[in-house]
Amino acid sequence: MATYEYVCSRCGPFDVRLAIGTAPRVYGCPACADVARRVYSAPGLSLTSSATAALHEREEQAREAPAVVSKVPPRTTVERHPHPALSRLPRP
């Protein structure tokens, strides 16, 4: 669900929650039932955390200029410390 903004010439602005992509250009005012036109505004991204905003910024930059890999990165090995109980299990 998304919140869409409309403005009525008599009553002023109001919000309507509709499924994403289904908002019509005009909508009936809930107070006076007059025709209200849709108002386009910026999304409410200012309410997101700084980490989420940084991810949005990085995704946007990657869309414009993606990082190009010229070779396969070297394989890193992770040192594993087995659980002590595993040493007592029978080996084939």
Secondary structure, 3 states (H helix, E strand, C coil): CEEEEEEECCCEEEEEEECCCCCCCEEECCCCCCEEEEECCCCCHHHCCHHHHHHHHHHHHHHHCCCCCCCCCCCCCCCCCCCHHHHHCCCC
